[in-house]
Amino acid sequence: MSTKNLSDNNTKNIKNAHSYKIAIAVAEWNPEITDALCKGAKKTLKKFGVWEKNIIVKRVPGTFELTKAGKIFAEQTNIDAVILLGCVIQGETRHFDFICQGVTQGITQLNINYDIPFIFGVLTTDNQQQAKDRSGGKLGNKGDEAAIAALKMIQLKKELTF
């Protein structure tokens, strides 16, 4: 896995997404990484036809706050999906474990509670280099992957809505 570009996704079945409205919440913590994730997500959304005016980007203090931002987007906007981007790097305390567990459970709960997809675009790495490798480095960009997941999930919902 450490040599494979993780962003090489199957995108051949993604249809033109010009009418899709997508929100992106980005953690301010680790901005070198999260800004790169956001840039990758926006670039990928535009590549598949999402109009710039239909991409809403908002920043939150940290990764833990992503779930609240997702809930606000779901309740106060008319969007098709929410991409949640953050980065938590292992430190010397258990803070890493608590944040990662809380965010994972929170995003899962959002997916259960609301009728739109919430995409987990959070890096959970052992060190800064692993985060760089996964935010536009040799292992791809998790932001790209999150954007593709959002497009595929929106498309799935539209295909199954009668």
C-alpha positions as a Markdown table, in Angstrom:
| # | Residue | x | y | z |
|---|---|---|---|---|
| 1 | Met | 0.0 | 0.0 | 0.0 |
| 2 | Ser | 2.8 | 2.4 | 0.7 |
| 3 | Thr | 3.7 | 2.7 | -3.0 |
| 4 | Lys | 0.3 | 2.7 | -4.6 |
| 5 | Asn | -1.4 | 5.9 | -5.5 |
| 6 | Leu | -4.6 | 5.6 | -3.4 |
| 7 | Ser | -6.5 | 8.1 | -5.5 |
| 8 | Asp | -6.6 | 6.0 | -8.7 |
| 9 | Asn | -10.3 | 5.4 | -8.6 |
| 10 | Asn | -12.7 | 4.1 | -11.2 |
| 11 | Thr | -14.4 | 7.2 | -12.5 |
| 12 | Lys | -15.7 | 6.0 | -15.9 |
| 13 | Asn | -19.3 | 5.8 | -14.8 |
| 14 | Ile | -19.5 | 9.3 | -13.2 |
| 15 | Lys | -22.0 | 11.4 | -15.2 |
| 16 | Asn | -21.9 | 15.1 | -15.6 |
| 17 | Ala | -22.5 | 16.6 | -12.2 |
| 18 | His | -23.1 | 20.2 | -13.2 |
| 19 | Ser | -26.3 | 20.5 | -11.1 |
| 20 | Tyr | -24.9 | 18.9 | -8.0 |
| 21 | Lys | -24.6 | 21.1 | -4.9 |
| 22 | Ile | -21.8 | 20.0 | -2.6 |
| 23 | Ala | -20.6 | 21.4 | 0.7 |
| 24 | Ile | -17.1 | 21.0 | 2.0 |
| 25 | Ala | -16.2 | 21.5 | 5.6 |
| 26 | Val | -12.4 | 21.9 | 6.2 |
| 27 | Ala | -10.6 | 21.8 | 9.5 |
| 28 | Glu | -8.3 | 24.7 | 10.1 |
| 29 | Trp | -5.9 | 22.5 | 12.1 |
| 30 | Asn | -3.0 | 21.3 | 10.0 |
| 31 | Pro | -3.7 | 23.8 | 7.3 |
| 32 | Glu | -0.9 | 22.7 | 5.0 |
| 33 | Ile | -2.6 | 19.3 | 4.8 |
| 34 | Thr | -6.3 | 20.3 | 4.9 |
| 35 | Asp | -5.9 | 23.1 | 2.4 |
| 36 | Ala | -4.3 | 20.6 | 0.0 |
| 37 | Leu | -7.2 | 18.2 | 0.6 |
| 38 | Cys | -9.7 | 21.0 | -0.1 |
| 39 | Lys | -7.9 | 22.0 | -3.3 |
| 40 | Gly | -7.9 | 18.4 | -4.5 |
| 41 | Ala | -11.6 | 18.0 | -3.7 |
| 42 | Lys | -12.6 | 21.2 | -5.5 |
| 43 | Lys | -10.4 | 20.4 | -8.5 |
| 44 | Thr | -12.0 | 16.9 | -8.9 |
| 45 | Leu | -15.6 | 18.2 | -8.5 |
| 46 | Lys | -15.0 | 20.8 | -11.2 |
| 47 | Lys | -13.4 | 18.1 | -13.4 |
| 48 | Phe | -16.7 | 16.2 | -13.4 |
| 49 | Gly | -18.7 | 19.3 | -14.1 |
| 50 | Val | -19.8 | 20.7 | -10.7 |
| 51 | Trp | -20.1 | 24.4 | -11.1 |
| 52 | Glu | -18.0 | 26.6 | -8.9 |
| 53 | Lys | -21.1 | 28.4 | -7.6 |
| 54 | Asn | -22.5 | 25.0 | -6.4 |
| 55 | Ile | -19.4 | 24.3 | -4.2 |
| 56 | Ile | -19.7 | 25.7 | -0.7 |
| 57 | Val | -16.5 | 25.7 | 1.4 |
| 58 | Lys | -16.5 | 26.5 | 5.1 |
| 59 | Arg | -13.7 | 26.2 | 7.6 |
| 60 | Val | -14.1 | 24.9 | 11.1 |
| 61 | Pro | -11.5 | 25.1 | 14.0 |
| 62 | Gly | -10.5 | 21.4 | 14.0 |
| 63 | Thr | -11.4 | 17.9 | 12.9 |
| 64 | Phe | -13.7 | 17.3 | 15.8 |
| 65 | Glu | -16.0 | 20.2 | 14.7 |
| 66 | Leu | -16.5 | 18.6 | 11.3 |
| 67 | Thr | -19.6 | 16.7 | 12.4 |
| 68 | Lys | -21.3 | 19.8 | 13.7 |
| 69 | Ala | -20.6 | 21.6 | 10.4 |
| 70 | Gly | -22.1 | 18.6 | 8.6 |
| 71 | Lys | -25.2 | 18.8 | 10.6 |
| 72 | Ile | -25.5 | 22.6 | 10.0 |
| 73 | Phe | -25.1 | 22.0 | 6.2 |
| 74 | Ala | -27.8 | 19.3 | 6.3 |
| 75 | Glu | -30.3 | 21.4 | 8.2 |
| 76 | Gln | -29.7 | 24.9 | 6.8 |
| 77 | Thr | -28.8 | 24.3 | 3.1 |
| 78 | Asn | -30.1 | 22.5 | 0.1 |
| 79 | Ile | -27.2 | 20.4 | -0.9 |
| 80 | Asp | -26.6 | 16.9 | -2.4 |
| 81 | Ala | -23.6 | 15.9 | -0.3 |
| 82 | Val | -21.2 | 17.0 | 2.4 |
| 83 | Ile | -17.4 | 16.3 | 2.2 |
| 84 | Leu | -15.7 | 16.5 | 5.6 |
| 85 | Leu | -11.9 | 17.1 | 5.4 |
| 86 | Gly | -9.5 | 17.0 | 8.3 |
| 87 | Cys | -6.2 | 15.7 | 9.5 |
| 88 | Val | -5.3 | 14.1 | 12.8 |
| 89 | Ile | -1.7 | 13.2 | 13.4 |
| 90 | Gln | -0.7 | 10.8 | 16.2 |
| 91 | Gly | 0.9 | 12.5 | 19.1 |
| 92 | Glu | 2.2 | 11.4 | 22.5 |
| 93 | Thr | -1.2 | 11.5 | 24.2 |
| 94 | Arg | -4.5 | 9.6 | 23.6 |
| 95 | His | -6.1 | 12.8 | 22.2 |
| 96 | Phe | -5.6 | 11.2 | 18.7 |
| 97 | Asp | -7.7 | 8.2 | 19.6 |
| 98 | Phe | -10.5 | 10.3 | 21.1 |
| 99 | Ile | -10.7 | 12.7 | 18.1 |
| 100 | Cys | -10.6 | 9.9 | 15.5 |
| 101 | Gln | -13.2 | 7.8 | 17.3 |
| 102 | Gly | -15.5 | 10.8 | 17.9 |
| 103 | Val | -15.3 | 12.0 | 14.3 |
| 104 | Thr | -15.8 | 8.5 | 12.8 |
| 105 | Gln | -18.8 | 7.9 | 14.9 |
| 106 | Gly | -20.2 | 11.4 | 14.3 |
| 107 | Ile | -19.9 | 11.1 | 10.5 |
| 108 | Thr | -21.5 | 7.6 | 10.6 |
| 109 | Gln | -24.4 | 9.1 | 12.6 |
| 110 | Leu | -24.8 | 11.9 | 10.1 |
| 111 | Asn | -25.1 | 9.3 | 7.3 |
| 112 | Ile | -27.8 | 7.5 | 9.3 |
| 113 | Asn | -29.8 | 10.6 | 10.4 |
| 114 | Tyr | -29.9 | 12.5 | 7.1 |
| 115 | Asp | -30.9 | 11.7 | 3.6 |
| 116 | Ile | -27.6 | 13.0 | 2.0 |
| 117 | Pro | -24.2 | 11.4 | 1.9 |
| 118 | Phe | -21.5 | 12.7 | 4.3 |
| 119 | Ile | -18.0 | 11.7 | 3.0 |
| 120 | Phe | -15.2 | 10.9 | 5.5 |
| 121 | Gly | -12.2 | 12.8 | 4.2 |
| 122 | Val | -10.2 | 12.7 | 7.3 |
| 123 | Leu | -6.5 | 11.6 | 7.4 |
| 124 | Thr | -5.5 | 9.8 | 10.5 |
| 125 | Thr | -1.7 | 9.4 | 10.2 |
| 126 | Asp | 1.2 | 8.5 | 12.4 |
| 127 | Asn | 3.3 | 11.5 | 11.2 |
| 128 | Gln | 3.4 | 14.7 | 9.1 |
| 129 | Gln | 5.1 | 12.9 | 6.1 |
| 130 | Gln | 2.3 | 10.3 | 5.9 |
| 131 | Ala | -0.2 | 13.2 | 5.8 |
| 132 | Lys | 1.7 | 15.0 | 3.0 |
| 133 | Asp | 1.9 | 11.7 | 1.1 |
| 134 | Arg | -1.9 | 11.4 | 1.2 |
| 135 | Ser | -2.8 | 15.1 | 0.5 |
| 136 | Gly | -1.3 | 15.4 | -2.9 |
| 137 | Gly | 1.9 | 13.5 | -2.5 |
| 138 | Lys | 3.1 | 10.1 | -3.7 |
| 139 | Leu | 0.0 | 8.3 | -2.4 |
| 140 | Gly | -2.6 | 10.7 | -4.0 |
| 141 | Asn | -5.0 | 13.1 | -2.4 |
| 142 | Lys | -7.7 | 12.0 | 0.0 |
| 143 | Gly | -9.6 | 15.1 | -1.1 |
| 144 | Asp | -9.8 | 13.8 | -4.6 |
| 145 | Glu | -11.1 | 10.4 | -3.3 |
| 146 | Ala | -13.7 | 12.2 | -1.1 |
| 147 | Ala | -15.0 | 14.2 | -4.1 |
| 148 | Ile | -15.3 | 11.0 | -6.2 |
| 149 | Ala | -17.1 | 9.3 | -3.4 |
| 150 | Ala | -19.5 | 12.2 | -3.0 |
| 151 | Leu | -20.3 | 12.2 | -6.8 |
| 152 | Lys | -20.8 | 8.4 | -6.8 |
| 153 | Met | -23.1 | 8.5 | -3.8 |
| 154 | Ile | -25.2 | 11.4 | -5.2 |
| 155 | Gln | -25.5 | 9.5 | -8.5 |
| 156 | Leu | -26.5 | 6.3 | -6.6 |
| 157 | Lys | -29.3 | 8.2 | -4.8 |
| 158 | Lys | -30.5 | 9.8 | -8.0 |
| 159 | Glu | -30.5 | 6.5 | -9.8 |
| 160 | Leu | -32.6 | 4.8 | -7.1 |
| 161 | Thr | -35.1 | 7.7 | -6.6 |
| 162 | Phe | -38.3 | 7.0 | -8.4 |
